[in-house]
């Protein structure tokens, strides 16, 4: 799962994009645990951003309240949102 995010981030850079959006991949019909998937997504993006990037904005698209709350909690715990 981390590889999917990392490859997408690299492609965005190669195409000189300034922003990218990610849906909650693998948490639907594939049944990947939502909290674990969110941690992987956030950790991968955060790690990539720490290496220096031209990306200015990354959006995590949540399709339900449960996913939104999970992302919000993780991002707050990491100090990435108030």
PDB file of N, CA, C and O in Angstrom:
ATOM      1  N   UNK A   1       0.837  -1.199   0.000  1.00  0.00           N
ATOM      2  CA  UNK A   1       0.000   0.000   0.000  1.00  0.00           C
ATOM      3  C   UNK A   1       0.877   1.257   0.000  1.00  0.00           C
ATOM      4  O   UNK A   1       0.598   2.232  -0.698  1.00  0.00           O
ATOM      5  N   UNK A   2       1.927   1.203   0.791  1.00  0.00           N
ATOM      6  CA  UNK A   2       2.850   2.329   0.830  1.00  0.00           C
ATOM      7  C   UNK A   2       3.447   2.595  -0.548  1.00  0.00           C
ATOM      8  O   UNK A   2       3.619   3.746  -0.950  1.00  0.00           O
ATOM      9  N   UNK A   3       3.761   1.516  -1.269  1.00  0.00           N
ATOM     10  CA  UNK A   3       4.322   1.651  -2.607  1.00  0.00           C
ATOM     11  C   UNK A   3       3.384   2.352  -3.574  1.00  0.00           C
ATOM     12  O   UNK A   3       3.828   3.106  -4.440  1.00  0.00           O
ATOM     13  N   UNK A   4       2.104   2.109  -3.431  1.00  0.00           N
ATOM     14  CA  UNK A   4       1.124   2.762  -4.302  1.00  0.00           C
ATOM     15  C   UNK A   4       1.137   4.279  -4.069  1.00  0.00           C
ATOM     16  O   UNK A   4       1.100   5.062  -5.018  1.00  0.00           O
ATOM     17  N   UNK A   5       1.189   4.673  -2.810  1.00  0.00           N
ATOM     18  CA  UNK A   5       1.259   6.108  -2.513  1.00  0.00           C
ATOM     19  C   UNK A   5       2.576   6.702  -2.987  1.00  0.00           C
ATOM     20  O   UNK A   5       2.595   7.763  -3.611  1.00  0.00           O
ATOM     21  N   UNK A   6       3.663   6.029  -2.695  1.00  0.00           N
ATOM     22  CA  UNK A   6       4.976   6.537  -3.065  1.00  0.00           C
ATOM     23  C   UNK A   6       5.116   6.691  -4.579  1.00  0.00           C
ATOM     24  O   UNK A   6       5.612   7.711  -5.057  1.00  0.00           O
ATOM     25  N   UNK A   7       4.685   5.692  -5.324  1.00  0.00           N
ATOM     26  CA  UNK A   7       4.756   5.781  -6.789  1.00  0.00           C
ATOM     27  C   UNK A   7       3.885   6.911  -7.325  1.00  0.00           C
ATOM     28  O   UNK A   7       4.266   7.590  -8.278  1.00  0.00           O
ATOM     29  N   UNK A   8       2.726   7.112  -6.720  1.00  0.00           N
ATOM     30  CA  UNK A   8       1.841   8.214  -7.145  1.00  0.00           C
ATOM     31  C   UNK A   8       2.494   9.562  -6.865  1.00  0.00           C
ATOM     32  O   UNK A   8       2.427  10.470  -7.693  1.00  0.00           O
ATOM     33  N   UNK A   9       3.117   9.694  -5.718  1.00  0.00           N
ATOM     34  CA  UNK A   9       3.804  10.943  -5.381  1.00  0.00           C
ATOM     35  C   UNK A   9       4.948  11.214  -6.354  1.00  0.00           C
ATOM     36  O   UNK A   9       5.137  12.347  -6.795  1.00  0.00           O
ATOM     37  N   UNK A  10       5.698  10.191  -6.681  1.00  0.00           N
ATOM     38  CA  UNK A  10       6.804  10.351  -7.632  1.00  0.00           C
ATOM     39  C   UNK A  10       6.294  10.747  -9.016  1.00  0.00           C
ATOM     40  O   UNK A  10       6.879  11.604  -9.678  1.00  0.00           O
ATOM     41  N   UNK A  11       5.207  10.123  -9.445  1.00  0.00           N
ATOM     42  CA  UNK A  11       4.615  10.482 -10.741  1.00  0.00           C
ATOM     43  C   UNK A  11       4.121  11.925 -10.737  1.00  0.00           C
ATOM     44  O   UNK A  11       4.287  12.645 -11.722  1.00  0.00           O
ATOM     45  N   UNK A  12       3.525  12.338  -9.651  1.00  0.00           N
ATOM     46  CA  UNK A  12       3.058  13.726  -9.543  1.00  0.00           C
ATOM     47  C   UNK A  12       4.232  14.684  -9.709  1.00  0.00           C
ATOM     48  O   UNK A  12       4.124  15.692 -10.407  1.00  0.00           O
ATOM     49  N   UNK A  13       5.343  14.368  -9.069  1.00  0.00           N
ATOM     50  CA  UNK A  13       6.540  15.200  -9.193  1.00  0.00           C
ATOM     51  C   UNK A  13       7.064  15.214 -10.627  1.00  0.00           C
ATOM     52  O   UNK A  13       7.410  16.268 -11.158  1.00  0.00           O
ATOM     53  N   UNK A  14       7.118  14.053 -11.239  1.00  0.00           N
ATOM     54  CA  UNK A  14       7.619  13.955 -12.612  1.00  0.00           C
ATOM     55  C   UNK A  14       6.790  14.785 -13.579  1.00  0.00           C
ATOM     56  O   UNK A  14       7.304  15.277 -14.584  1.00  0.00           O
ATOM     57  N   UNK A  15       5.507  14.937 -13.274  1.00  0.00           N
ATOM     58  CA  UNK A  15       4.606  15.702 -14.143  1.00  0.00           C
ATOM     59  C   UNK A  15       4.425  17.141 -13.651  1.00  0.00           C
ATOM     60  O   UNK A  15       3.540  17.863 -14.110  1.00  0.00           O
ATOM     61  N   UNK A  16       5.274  17.537 -12.716  1.00  0.00           N
ATOM     62  CA  UNK A  16       5.311  18.909 -12.208  1.00  0.00           C
ATOM     63  C   UNK A  16       3.978  19.359 -11.612  1.00  0.00           C
ATOM     64  O   UNK A  16       3.586  20.518 -11.742  1.00  0.00           O
ATOM     65  N   UNK A  17       3.292  18.427 -10.959  1.00  0.00           N
ATOM     66  CA  UNK A  17       2.038  18.780 -10.301  1.00  0.00           C
ATOM     67  C   UNK A  17       2.346  19.459  -8.965  1.00  0.00           C
ATOM     68  O   UNK A  17       3.387  19.212  -8.357  1.00  0.00           O
ATOM     69  N   UNK A  18       1.439  20.303  -8.527  1.00  0.00           N
ATOM     70  CA  UNK A  18       1.584  20.987  -7.237  1.00  0.00           C
ATOM     71  C   UNK A  18       0.689  20.377  -6.164  1.00  0.00           C
ATOM     72  O   UNK A  18       0.891  20.604  -4.972  1.00  0.00           O
ATOM     73  N   UNK A  19      -0.313  19.591  -6.604  1.00  0.00           N
ATOM     74  CA  UNK A  19      -1.209  18.965  -5.640  1.00  0.00           C
ATOM     75  C   UNK A  19      -1.631  17.584  -6.138  1.00  0.00           C
ATOM     76  O   UNK A  19      -1.564  17.277  -7.328  1.00  0.00           O
ATOM     77  N   UNK A  20      -2.068  16.768  -5.183  1.00  0.00           N
ATOM     78  CA  UNK A  20      -2.522  15.416  -5.497  1.00  0.00           C
ATOM     79  C   UNK A  20      -3.567  15.024  -4.459  1.00  0.00           C
ATOM     80  O   UNK A  20      -3.500  15.454  -3.308  1.00  0.00           O
ATOM     81  N   UNK A  21      -4.525  14.213  -4.870  1.00  0.00           N
ATOM     82  CA  UNK A  21      -5.558  13.709  -3.964  1.00  0.00           C
ATOM     83  C   UNK A  21      -5.514  12.195  -3.934  1.00  0.00           C
ATOM     84  O   UNK A  21      -5.275  11.545  -4.952  1.00  0.00           O
ATOM     85  N   UNK A  22      -5.745  11.647  -2.764  1.00  0.00           N
ATOM     86  CA  UNK A  22      -5.780  10.201  -2.592  1.00  0.00           C
ATOM     87  C   UNK A  22      -7.108   9.783  -1.955  1.00  0.00           C
ATOM     88  O   UNK A  22      -7.511  10.351  -0.940  1.00  0.00           O
ATOM     89  N   UNK A  23      -7.784   8.802  -2.538  1.00  0.00           N
ATOM     90  CA  UNK A  23      -8.966   8.239  -1.881  1.00  0.00           C
ATOM     91  C   UNK A  23      -8.515   7.202  -0.849  1.00  0.00           C
ATOM     92  O   UNK A  23      -7.335   6.861  -0.772  1.00  0.00           O
ATOM     93  N   UNK A  24      -9.455   6.715  -0.073  1.00  0.00           N
ATOM     94  CA  UNK A  24      -9.152   5.650   0.897  1.00  0.00           C
ATOM     95  C   UNK A  24      -8.976   4.335   0.151  1.00  0.00           C
ATOM     96  O   UNK A  24      -9.863   3.481   0.187  1.00  0.00           O
ATOM     97  N   UNK A  25      -7.843   4.161  -0.525  1.00  0.00           N
ATOM     98  CA  UNK A  25      -7.657   2.953  -1.327  1.00  0.00           C
ATOM     99  C   UNK A  25      -7.490   1.723  -0.450  1.00  0.00           C
ATOM    100  O   UNK A  25      -6.912   1.778   0.635  1.00  0.00           O
ATOM    101  N   UNK A  26      -8.004   0.633  -0.944  1.00  0.00           N
ATOM    102  CA  UNK A  26      -7.939  -0.704  -0.333  1.00  0.00           C
ATOM    103  C   UNK A  26      -8.864  -0.906   0.859  1.00  0.00           C
ATOM    104  O   UNK A  26      -8.935  -2.017   1.384  1.00  0.00           O
ATOM    105  N   UNK A  27      -9.576   0.127   1.307  1.00  0.00           N
ATOM    106  CA  UNK A  27     -10.418  -0.028   2.494  1.00  0.00           C
ATOM    107  C   UNK A  27     -11.852  -0.435   2.156  1.00  0.00           C
ATOM    108  O   UNK A  27     -12.647  -0.706   3.056  1.00  0.00           O
ATOM    109  N   UNK A  28     -12.180  -0.479   0.888  1.00  0.00           N
ATOM    110  CA  UNK A  28     -13.542  -0.845   0.486  1.00  0.00           C
ATOM    111  C   UNK A  28     -13.684  -2.340   0.314  1.00  0.00           C
ATOM    112  O   UNK A  28     -13.666  -3.086   1.294  1.00  0.00           O
ATOM    113  N   UNK A  29     -13.827  -2.786  -0.923  1.00  0.00           N
ATOM    114  CA  UNK A  29     -14.053  -4.204  -1.194  1.00  0.00           C
ATOM    115  C   UNK A  29     -12.869  -5.076  -0.789  1.00  0.00           C
ATOM    116  O   UNK A  29     -13.036  -6.271  -0.546  1.00  0.00           O
ATOM    117  N   UNK A  30     -11.670  -4.488  -0.712  1.00  0.00           N
ATOM    118  CA  UNK A  30     -10.499  -5.278  -0.319  1.00  0.00           C
ATOM    119  C   UNK A  30     -10.403  -5.438   1.197  1.00  0.00           C
ATOM    120  O   UNK A  30      -9.660  -6.291   1.683  1.00  0.00           O
ATOM    121  N   UNK A  31     -11.138  -4.635   1.938  1.00  0.00           N
ATOM    122  CA  UNK A  31     -11.269  -4.813   3.372  1.00  0.00           C
ATOM    123  C   UNK A  31     -10.039  -4.529   4.216  1.00  0.00           C
ATOM    124  O   UNK A  31      -9.945  -5.005   5.347  1.00  0.00           O
ATOM    125  N   UNK A  32      -9.096  -3.763   3.688  1.00  0.00           N
ATOM    126  CA  UNK A  32      -7.922  -3.414   4.487  1.00  0.00           C
ATOM    127  C   UNK A  32      -8.387  -2.581   5.669  1.00  0.00           C
ATOM    128  O   UNK A  32      -9.235  -1.707   5.489  1.00  0.00           O
ATOM    129  N   UNK A  33      -7.876  -2.810   6.861  1.00  0.00           N
ATOM    130  CA  UNK A  33      -8.318  -2.042   8.036  1.00  0.00           C
ATOM    131  C   UNK A  33      -8.122  -0.533   7.829  1.00  0.00           C
ATOM    132  O   UNK A  33      -7.032  -0.089   7.469  1.00  0.00           O
ATOM    133  N   UNK A  34      -9.164   0.236   8.055  1.00  0.00           N
ATOM    134  CA  UNK A  34      -9.144   1.668   7.759  1.00  0.00           C
ATOM    135  C   UNK A  34      -8.059   2.423   8.518  1.00  0.00           C
ATOM    136  O   UNK A  34      -7.365   3.259   7.939  1.00  0.00           O
ATOM    137  N   UNK A  35      -7.909   2.140   9.800  1.00  0.00           N
ATOM    138  CA  UNK A  35      -6.925   2.878  10.586  1.00  0.00           C
ATOM    139  C   UNK A  35      -5.503   2.575  10.119  1.00  0.00           C
ATOM    140  O   UNK A  35      -4.670   3.475  10.017  1.00  0.00           O
ATOM    141  N   UNK A  36      -5.236   1.313   9.840  1.00  0.00           N
ATOM    142  CA  UNK A  36      -3.910   0.936   9.353  1.00  0.00           C
ATOM    143  C   UNK A  36      -3.640   1.560   7.985  1.00  0.00           C
ATOM    144  O   UNK A  36      -2.537   2.044   7.731  1.00  0.00           O
ATOM    145  N   UNK A  37      -4.635   1.552   7.111  1.00  0.00           N
ATOM    146  CA  UNK A  37      -4.479   2.154   5.785  1.00  0.00           C
ATOM    147  C   UNK A  37      -4.220   3.653   5.903  1.00  0.00           C
ATOM    148  O   UNK A  37      -3.393   4.200   5.173  1.00  0.00           O
ATOM    149  N   UNK A  38      -4.920   4.315   6.815  1.00  0.00           N
ATOM    150  CA  UNK A  38      -4.729   5.751   7.013  1.00  0.00           C
ATOM    151  C   UNK A  38      -3.323   6.039   7.532  1.00  0.00           C
ATOM    152  O   UNK A  38      -2.678   6.987   7.085  1.00  0.00           O
ATOM    153  N   UNK A  39      -2.851   5.233   8.464  1.00  0.00           N
ATOM    154  CA  UNK A  39      -1.494   5.418   8.994  1.00  0.00           C
ATOM    155  C   UNK A  39      -0.451   5.260   7.892  1.00  0.00           C
ATOM    156  O   UNK A  39       0.498   6.039   7.812  1.00  0.00           O
ATOM    157  N   UNK A  40      -0.629   4.259   7.053  1.00  0.00           N
ATOM    158  CA  UNK A  40       0.306   4.034   5.946  1.00  0.00           C
ATOM    159  C   UNK A  40       0.284   5.220   4.991  1.00  0.00           C
ATOM    160  O   UNK A  40       1.335   5.700   4.567  1.00  0.00           O
ATOM    161  N   UNK A  41      -0.911   5.691   4.654  1.00  0.00           N
ATOM    162  CA  UNK A  41      -1.038   6.822   3.731  1.00  0.00           C
ATOM    163  C   UNK A  41      -0.354   8.061   4.298  1.00  0.00           C
ATOM    164  O   UNK A  41       0.446   8.704   3.618  1.00  0.00           O
ATOM    165  N   UNK A  42      -0.670   8.387   5.530  1.00  0.00           N
ATOM    166  CA  UNK A  42      -0.125   9.599   6.142  1.00  0.00           C
ATOM    167  C   UNK A  42       1.382   9.479   6.348  1.00  0.00           C
ATOM    168  O   UNK A  42       2.123  10.413   6.040  1.00  0.00           O
ATOM    169  N   UNK A  43       1.838   8.354   6.858  1.00  0.00           N
ATOM    170  CA  UNK A  43       3.280   8.165   7.082  1.00  0.00           C
ATOM    171  C   UNK A  43       4.071   8.225   5.780  1.00  0.00           C
ATOM    172  O   UNK A  43       5.159   8.800   5.735  1.00  0.00           O
ATOM    173  N   UNK A  44       3.520   7.627   4.719  1.00  0.00           N
ATOM    174  CA  UNK A  44       4.212   7.630   3.431  1.00  0.00           C
ATOM    175  C   UNK A  44       4.308   9.041   2.865  1.00  0.00           C
ATOM    176  O   UNK A  44       5.366   9.457   2.394  1.00  0.00           O
ATOM    177  N   UNK A  45       3.204   9.771   2.914  1.00  0.00           N
ATOM    178  CA  UNK A  45       3.205  11.143   2.406  1.00  0.00           C
ATOM    179  C   UNK A  45       4.117  12.018   3.250  1.00  0.00           C
ATOM    180  O   UNK A  45       4.879  12.819   2.709  1.00  0.00           O
ATOM    181  N   UNK A  46       4.052  11.878   4.558  1.00  0.00           N
ATOM    182  CA  UNK A  46       4.895  12.673   5.447  1.00  0.00           C
ATOM    183  C   UNK A  46       6.381  12.370   5.202  1.00  0.00           C
ATOM    184  O   UNK A  46       7.207  13.282   5.161  1.00  0.00           O
ATOM    185  N   UNK A  47       6.706  11.096   5.041  1.00  0.00           N
ATOM    186  CA  UNK A  47       8.090  10.720   4.758  1.00  0.00           C
ATOM    187  C   UNK A  47       8.570  11.278   3.437  1.00  0.00           C
ATOM    188  O   UNK A  47       9.703  11.748   3.328  1.00  0.00           O
ATOM    189  N   UNK A  48       7.713  11.228   2.435  1.00  0.00           N
ATOM    190  CA  UNK A  48       8.075  11.758   1.125  1.00  0.00           C
ATOM    191  C   UNK A  48       8.277  13.270   1.199  1.00  0.00           C
ATOM    192  O   UNK A  48       9.217  13.806   0.612  1.00  0.00           O
ATOM    193  N   UNK A  49       7.408  13.939   1.909  1.00  0.00           N
ATOM    194  CA  UNK A  49       7.506  15.398   2.027  1.00  0.00           C
ATOM    195  C   UNK A  49       8.784  15.815   2.743  1.00  0.00           C
ATOM    196  O   UNK A  49       9.325  16.886   2.472  1.00  0.00           O
ATOM    197  N   UNK A  50       9.263  14.986   3.643  1.00  0.00           N
ATOM    198  CA  UNK A  50      10.463  15.335   4.401  1.00  0.00           C
ATOM    199  C   UNK A  50      11.738  15.269   3.564  1.00  0.00           C
ATOM    200  O   UNK A  50      12.781  15.770   3.983  1.00  0.00           O
ATOM    201  N   UNK A  51      11.660  14.657   2.387  1.00  0.00           N
ATOM    202  CA  UNK A  51      12.832  14.560   1.520  1.00  0.00           C
ATOM    203  C   UNK A  51      12.970  15.763   0.599  1.00  0.00           C
ATOM    204  O   UNK A  51      13.944  15.876  -0.144  1.00  0.00           O
ATOM    205  N   UNK A  52      11.994  16.660   0.650  1.00  0.00           N
ATOM    206  CA  UNK A  52      11.993  17.823  -0.228  1.00  0.00           C
ATOM    207  C   UNK A  52      11.168  17.523  -1.464  1.00  0.00           C
ATOM    208  O   UNK A  52      11.451  16.573  -2.195  1.00  0.00           O
ATOM    209  N   UNK A  53      10.173  18.315  -1.689  1.00  0.00           N
ATOM    210  CA  UNK A  53       9.258  18.095  -2.801  1.00  0.00           C
ATOM    211  C   UNK A  53       8.675  19.418  -3.257  1.00  0.00           C
ATOM    212  O   UNK A  53       8.613  20.375  -2.484  1.00  0.00           O
ATOM    213  N   UNK A  54       8.251  19.474  -4.499  1.00  0.00           N
ATOM    214  CA  UNK A  54       7.573  20.656  -5.017  1.00  0.00           C
ATOM    215  C   UNK A  54       6.061  20.576  -4.787  1.00  0.00           C
ATOM    216  O   UNK A  54       5.343  21.544  -5.034  1.00  0.00           O
ATOM    217  N   UNK A  55       5.583  19.430  -4.319  1.00  0.00           N
ATOM    218  CA  UNK A  55       4.159  19.308  -4.023  1.00  0.00           C
ATOM    219  C   UNK A  55       3.795  20.264  -2.891  1.00  0.00           C
ATOM    220  O   UNK A  55       4.489  20.332  -1.877  1.00  0.00           O
ATOM    221  N   UNK A  56       2.718  20.987  -3.072  1.00  0.00           N
ATOM    222  CA  UNK A  56       2.282  21.958  -2.075  1.00  0.00           C
ATOM    223  C   UNK A  56       1.076  21.477  -1.276  1.00  0.00           C
ATOM    224  O   UNK A  56       0.829  21.939  -0.162  1.00  0.00           O
ATOM    225  N   UNK A  57       0.333  20.545  -1.859  1.00  0.00           N
ATOM    226  CA  UNK A  57      -0.906  20.128  -1.212  1.00  0.00           C
ATOM    227  C   UNK A  57      -1.193  18.662  -1.494  1.00  0.00           C
ATOM    228  O   UNK A  57      -1.110  18.204  -2.634  1.00  0.00           O
ATOM    229  N   UNK A  58      -1.531  17.937  -0.437  1.00  0.00           N
ATOM    230  CA  UNK A  58      -1.970  16.551  -0.557  1.00  0.00           C
ATOM    231  C   UNK A  58      -3.322  16.465   0.141  1.00  0.00           C
ATOM    232  O   UNK A  58      -3.465  16.866   1.296  1.00  0.00           O
ATOM    233  N   UNK A  59      -4.309  15.936  -0.577  1.00  0.00           N
ATOM    234  CA  UNK A  59      -5.664  15.823  -0.041  1.00  0.00           C
ATOM    235  C   UNK A  59      -6.005  14.347   0.125  1.00  0.00           C
ATOM    236  O   UNK A  59      -5.842  13.554  -0.803  1.00  0.00           O
ATOM    237  N   UNK A  60      -6.479  13.988   1.312  1.00  0.00           N
ATOM    238  CA  UNK A  60      -6.972  12.634   1.555  1.00  0.00           C
ATOM    239  C   UNK A  60      -8.488  12.697   1.461  1.00  0.00           C
ATOM    240  O   UNK A  60      -9.131  13.413   2.228  1.00  0.00           O
ATOM    241  N   UNK A  61      -9.059  11.953   0.524  1.00  0.00           N
ATOM    242  CA  UNK A  61     -10.502  11.957   0.296  1.00  0.00           C
ATOM    243  C   UNK A  61     -11.136  10.830   1.089  1.00  0.00           C
ATOM    244  O   UNK A  61     -10.819   9.657   0.891  1.00  0.00           O
ATOM    245  N   UNK A  62     -12.033  11.200   1.988  1.00  0.00           N
ATOM    246  CA  UNK A  62     -12.714  10.225   2.840  1.00  0.00           C
ATOM    247  C   UNK A  62     -14.161  10.090   2.386  1.00  0.00           C
ATOM    248  O   UNK A  62     -14.861  11.084   2.198  1.00  0.00           O
ATOM    249  N   UNK A  63     -14.595   8.854   2.214  1.00  0.00           N
ATOM    250  CA  UNK A  63     -15.932   8.594   1.696  1.00  0.00           C
ATOM    251  C   UNK A  63     -16.986   8.404   2.772  1.00  0.00           C
ATOM    252  O   UNK A  63     -18.175   8.307   2.468  1.00  0.00           O
ATOM    253  N   UNK A  64     -16.559   8.350   4.030  1.00  0.00           N
ATOM    254  CA  UNK A  64     -17.534   8.191   5.104  1.00  0.00           C
ATOM    255  C   UNK A  64     -17.007   8.862   6.368  1.00  0.00           C
ATOM    256  O   UNK A  64     -15.820   9.174   6.467  1.00  0.00           O
ATOM    257  N   UNK A  65     -17.887   9.077   7.319  1.00  0.00           N
ATOM    258  CA  UNK A  65     -17.530   9.754   8.564  1.00  0.00           C
ATOM    259  C   UNK A  65     -16.478   8.988   9.355  1.00  0.00           C
ATOM    260  O   UNK A  65     -15.589   9.589   9.957  1.00  0.00           O
ATOM    261  N   UNK A  66     -16.577   7.673   9.353  1.00  0.00           N
ATOM    262  CA  UNK A  66     -15.604   6.862  10.090  1.00  0.00           C
ATOM    263  C   UNK A  66     -14.189   7.120   9.582  1.00  0.00           C
ATOM    264  O   UNK A  66     -13.274   7.341  10.375  1.00  0.00           O
ATOM    265  N   UNK A  67     -14.012   7.093   8.280  1.00  0.00           N
ATOM    266  CA  UNK A  67     -12.693   7.350   7.695  1.00  0.00           C
ATOM    267  C   UNK A  67     -12.234   8.772   7.994  1.00  0.00           C
ATOM    268  O   UNK A  67     -11.066   8.998   8.308  1.00  0.00           O
ATOM    269  N   UNK A  68     -13.137   9.712   7.900  1.00  0.00           N
ATOM    270  CA  UNK A  68     -12.795  11.111   8.191  1.00  0.00           C
ATOM    271  C   UNK A  68     -12.277  11.247   9.620  1.00  0.00           C
ATOM    272  O   UNK A  68     -11.255  11.891   9.858  1.00  0.00           O
ATOM    273  N   UNK A  69     -12.980  10.645  10.559  1.00  0.00           N
ATOM    274  CA  UNK A  69     -12.575  10.723  11.966  1.00  0.00           C
ATOM    275  C   UNK A  69     -11.206  10.065  12.184  1.00  0.00           C
ATOM    276  O   UNK A  69     -10.390  10.559  12.964  1.00  0.00           O
ATOM    277  N   UNK A  70     -10.967   8.965  11.500  1.00  0.00           N
ATOM    278  CA  UNK A  70      -9.674   8.283  11.622  1.00  0.00           C
ATOM    279  C   UNK A  70      -8.546   9.178  11.131  1.00  0.00           C
ATOM    280  O   UNK A  70      -7.543   9.349  11.823  1.00  0.00           O
ATOM    281  N   UNK A  71      -8.701   9.749   9.947  1.00  0.00           N
ATOM    282  CA  UNK A  71      -7.670  10.638   9.403  1.00  0.00           C
ATOM    283  C   UNK A  71      -7.487  11.857  10.290  1.00  0.00           C
ATOM    284  O   UNK A  71      -6.358  12.259  10.573  1.00  0.00           O
ATOM    285  N   UNK A  72      -8.587  12.443  10.728  1.00  0.00           N
ATOM    286  CA  UNK A  72      -8.520  13.625  11.574  1.00  0.00           C
ATOM    287  C   UNK A  72      -7.745  13.330  12.862  1.00  0.00           C
ATOM    288  O   UNK A  72      -6.887  14.115  13.267  1.00  0.00           O
ATOM    289  N   UNK A  73      -8.045  12.217  13.491  1.00  0.00           N
ATOM    290  CA  UNK A  73      -7.370  11.839  14.737  1.00  0.00           C
ATOM    291  C   UNK A  73      -5.865  11.640  14.523  1.00  0.00           C
ATOM    292  O   UNK A  73      -5.052  12.143  15.299  1.00  0.00           O
ATOM    293  N   UNK A  74      -5.505  10.916  13.485  1.00  0.00           N
ATOM    294  CA  UNK A  74      -4.090  10.665  13.208  1.00  0.00           C
ATOM    295  C   UNK A  74      -3.356  11.959  12.892  1.00  0.00           C
ATOM    296  O   UNK A  74      -2.268  12.205  13.414  1.00  0.00           O
ATOM    297  N   UNK A  75      -3.946  12.779  12.044  1.00  0.00           N
ATOM    298  CA  UNK A  75      -3.309  14.047  11.670  1.00  0.00           C
ATOM    299  C   UNK A  75      -3.163  14.983  12.871  1.00  0.00           C
ATOM    300  O   UNK A  75      -2.161  15.688  12.986  1.00  0.00           O
ATOM    301  N   UNK A  76      -4.158  14.995  13.766  1.00  0.00           N
ATOM    302  CA  UNK A  76      -4.063  15.810  14.971  1.00  0.00           C
ATOM    303  C   UNK A  76      -2.974  15.271  15.905  1.00  0.00           C
ATOM    304  O   UNK A  76      -2.187  16.042  16.454  1.00  0.00           O
ATOM    305  N   UNK A  77      -2.931  13.962  16.081  1.00  0.00           N
ATOM    306  CA  UNK A  77      -1.914  13.364  16.946  1.00  0.00           C
ATOM    307  C   UNK A  77      -0.500  13.618  16.451  1.00  0.00           C
ATOM    308  O   UNK A  77       0.438  13.682  17.245  1.00  0.00           O
ATOM    309  N   UNK A  78      -0.348  13.761  15.151  1.00  0.00           N
ATOM    310  CA  UNK A  78       0.969  14.040  14.569  1.00  0.00           C
ATOM    311  C   UNK A  78       1.255  15.537  14.529  1.00  0.00           C
ATOM    312  O   UNK A  78       2.341  15.947  14.120  1.00  0.00           O
ATOM    313  N   UNK A  79       0.293  16.358  14.947  1.00  0.00           N
ATOM    314  CA  UNK A  79       0.464  17.800  14.942  1.00  0.00           C
ATOM    315  C   UNK A  79       0.399  18.415  13.566  1.00  0.00           C
ATOM    316  O   UNK A  79       0.908  19.516  13.352  1.00  0.00           O
ATOM    317  N   UNK A  80      -0.219  17.720  12.626  1.00  0.00           N
ATOM    318  CA  UNK A  80      -0.285  18.218  11.243  1.00  0.00           C
ATOM    319  C   UNK A  80      -1.502  19.070  10.975  1.00  0.00           C
ATOM    320  O   UNK A  80      -1.546  19.808   9.991  1.00  0.00           O
ATOM    321  N   UNK A  81      -2.506  18.971  11.859  1.00  0.00           N
ATOM    322  CA  UNK A  81      -3.667  19.858  11.800  1.00  0.00           C
ATOM    323  C   UNK A  81      -4.026  20.231  13.240  1.00  0.00           C
ATOM    324  O   UNK A  81      -3.737  19.482  14.173  1.00  0.00           O
ATOM    325  N   UNK A  82      -4.658  21.392  13.412  1.00  0.00           N
ATOM    326  CA  UNK A  82      -5.020  21.801  14.788  1.00  0.00           C
ATOM    327  C   UNK A  82      -6.129  20.943  15.373  1.00  0.00           C
ATOM    328  O   UNK A  82      -6.542  21.159  16.512  1.00  0.00           O
TER     329      UNK A  82
END
